[in-house]
């Protein structure tokens, strides 16, 4: 086999991609994971994972590192910070061109490109991103020691990360557009009983303001339209994710939300191309569902190769 030839190439190194790598490499498939950023995906941005079966709680970075080491132990190769410049995966031989690293070939491809934080899209957000506005509590929480911050969102991530941010901040205010939360009852209860957390319901951020750094959030009360200014030291935004599928438009079938459409075997509409994790069309997005997707995609890819 050529040096840059593999049985399976996995595009993405989050929970789904790493799991696929574990299964494929353990099945003696020559396997390569290409990841555009830091290996671990959204797990790396999670302060604590407490619903992973068999593990009471674990830091997201540690879980991703454990998965990566496990994949490597079975012979899976991992290349991080791999900038993919060209894809040719519609034919029998799949080709992936990576900047400064050459062309990699495979019999099957698993897309596990994950997603990225969704932005509010309001004035001032881009201006103060990285200078008061963050999308990662684990990355930036300690910059807000004894500061007053807001968390925008009402799902599991928003409430769980709000609780984790109370480790640093003196006060955390959750701003949510509805009069109820979409998070699990346990996450809601934990946030509500935390003395450092306040809530502003049926509201959203209309604008961020400041000078050299973020100083204020303009809050819009949705039912009345009333605007009010709130002095803050920082803002963390957790309102969901956008699938990282731009590179696959016109290659595999996407739905109206730009998610990859797959069948029960995690197969796309292109022979030999499978997909898993947050990039695919599905209802629930958890580490456990990504792991399940990666398992199924890997086993399906292995079966595809054996049947060629």
N, C-alpha and C positions, 0 to 999 in steps of 0.2 A: 504494500500500500504506500502511496506517495506520502511524503512528510506532512503535507497540508490536506490530506484526504482522510475523511472520517466516515464512520457509519451514520452518526447522528450529530448534528450541530444544533445547539440550543441557544436561541437568541434571547438573552435575559437571565440574570442571576439572582432573582428574588426567590421567595419560597417555592413557587411553582417550578422555576428553572432549576434550582438546586435539587429539588426532589426528583425531577426528571433525570438530572445528571446522576444521582445516586442509583436509581433503578436501571438506567441504561448502561452505566459503567459496570454495575454488579452483574449484569447479564452478558458481560464480555463484549459489549459494543464499544468500539473506539469512539469516545464521546468528547465533544468540545463545547464549553459554555463561553459565549461571547457576551460581555456585559458592557454597556456604554458608560456606566458610572461606577460607583462603589458597589461591590457585591453585597447583596442582602435586600435590595429593593426597599419597599416600605417598612420592612421589619426594622431596618437600621434606624428609622425615624420614630420608633415606638419605645417609650420609656419603660413600659412593663407589659408583658403578655401573661395574662392570668387564666386564660381559657384554652391553653394547649394541652390536650389529654396527656396525662402522665407526668406533667410538670406543673407544680403549684403556681409558680410565677418565675419569670425569667426576663431579663433585659433583651430587647429585640436584637441588639447588636450581637450579644452572646449567642442567641439562638441561630442567627445567620452564620456566624463564624463556625459554630458546631456543625451546621449543615454543610458548609463549604469544605470543612476538613474531612467530613465523612465522604463526600463525593470524591475528593482527591484520593482518599485512602483506597477507593475502588479503581482508581486509574483515570478518573475524569480530569481533563485539562480545563483550566479556567483562565481566561484572559480578561482582566478588568480594564476599564477606560478604553474599550475598543470602539472606535468610531467607524460605524458601518457606512460605506460610501455607495455601494451598489449591491443590489440583490438580483439574482437570476435563479429563481426557485420553482419556476413553472414546469421545467423539463424533468427528465428522469434523473439527471445529475444536478444537484443543487449547488449553486456557487454563491459565496458571500465574500465581497471584497471589503477589506478593512484597511483604513488609512495607515500607511507606514508598516503594515504587517503582511500584506499580500492577499492572495485569494485562497479561500478555504472551500473545499468541496465535501459533499456528503450525499448519502443515499436518501436521507430523510432530514427534515428540519422541524423543530418544535419552537413555535413563537411564544415566548413568555416575557414579553416586553413590559408588562405591568402598566402602571398609571402614574400620574403626577398630581400634585395638589391643585385643586380647582381654585381659581382666583375669584374674588368678588367683582372685579372689573369696575371699581369706583375711582374717582379722582384721588390722587395721592398714594394709591396703593403701590404702584411701580416706583414712585419717588422714594418711599420710605422702606421698600423691601430691603432687608438686611441692615436697616438703620432704624429699627423700632418695630417693623412688621416681620413676622416669621411664620413659617408653615411647619415647623419642627420643634416640639417642646424639648426633646432630647438634645438637639443640637444647640439650642439657644437659651434654654431655661435659666441657666446659671448667670446669664448676663443681666437678669432682672431681679437680683437679690434685693429684697426689701422695697420693691417697686410695685406700683399699682398698674395692673394690666387688664385687658379684656380678651376673652376667647369668643370667637364668632362661630356659631354652629350649635346643633342640637342632637347630633348622633352619638354613637358610642365613642368615637375618637375624640370629639369635642369635650365630652364630659369626663372621660378618663384622663385626657391630657390636662384638663383644667385642674383636676385633683392633683396630678403629679406636679403641676406648676406651683401649687401652694407650698411646696418644699422650699421655693425660692421667694416668690412674691409675697408682699404683705397683704395684698387684696387682689382677688380675681373676680371679674364680673363677666358672666356668660350672657352674650347677646344672641337671642334666637328669634327667628321670624314667625314662629307659630306660638300658640298658647299651650303647647304640650311638646314633649320631647320624643324623638324617634329612637332613643337609646333603650337598651335593656333596663328593666326596672332596677336591677342591682346597681347599675351605673348611675341612674338618676338618684337613687337613695343615697349612695355614697357622696355624690356632689351636694345634695341638699343638706346633708348633716354636717358638712364641712363649714366651720365657722368663718373661714376666710373667703367663702364664695358667695357672691350675690348674683341676682338674675334680673335681666331686663328682657321681658317676653314681648312677643308680637312686634318686634323691632328689628331693624337692620342698620348697618353702617352705610351712610350716604356719601361720606367723604372722610379722608384722613388729612390732618393739617399739622404743620409744625414749622420749624426753621431748619437748622442743620440736621435735626432728628425729629422723630414723631413726638408731638405734644398733645394733640387732641383728636378725638373721633366725633364726627357729627352723626348723631343717632336719629334715625327716622322712625317714629311710631307709626306702624303700617296702617292701622285702622283710621287714625285721625290725620296722618300726614305731617304731624307736628315734628319740627326739628329742634334738637337740643344739642349743645356742645358738652362734651365730657373730657376732662383733663385726664390723660393717661401717659404712662411711660412706655407702653408697648402693647402690641396686638398680635394674637396668634389666631390664624384662620384655619378652621377645619370644617370645610363644607363639601367634602367629597373629592373625588379624583376624576381626572380626564384620562382615558386610555391612550397609551403611547403607541398609536397605530398609524401615524402619518406615513411612515415608511412603507406600509403595506397596502396603501390605497391603490386600487387598480391591479393588485396582485392576488389578494384573497378577498372574499366577500365580506363586507362590513354592513352593519345595520345603520339606522339613521343616527345613532349615538356614536358612530365610528368604532363600535365594538366588533370584534371578529366573530363571525357566525360559525359555530362548530356543531357536530352531531354528538351523540352519546359517547363516542369513542374519542372525542376531542379532535376529530378530523375536520379540516377546512374543505372548501370546494376544490382545492388543488391536491392532486394525488401526491402522497408523501410529505405533505405539510400539515402539521398538527398545531394546536394552540392551547394554552393553559393559563390560568391565573386571572389577574385583574383586567387583562386586555380582551378577554372573551365576553360574549353576551351571556350574563347570568344575573340572578337576583341577589345572591349573597356574596360578599367579599370579606373573607376572613383568612387568616393564615391557614387554618385547617382546610378550608375549601380550595385554597391554592395548592396545598400539599396533595389533596385528592386529585385535582386537575393534572398536576405534574405526574402523578403516578399513572393515571389513565393514559395520558398522552405518551409517556415513555413506553408503556406496554403495547400500546397501539402502533407506535413507530417500530418497535422491535418486531411485532407480528408482520407489519408491512414489509420490512426488509427480508424476513424469512420467506415471505410468499412471492417475492419478486422473481 
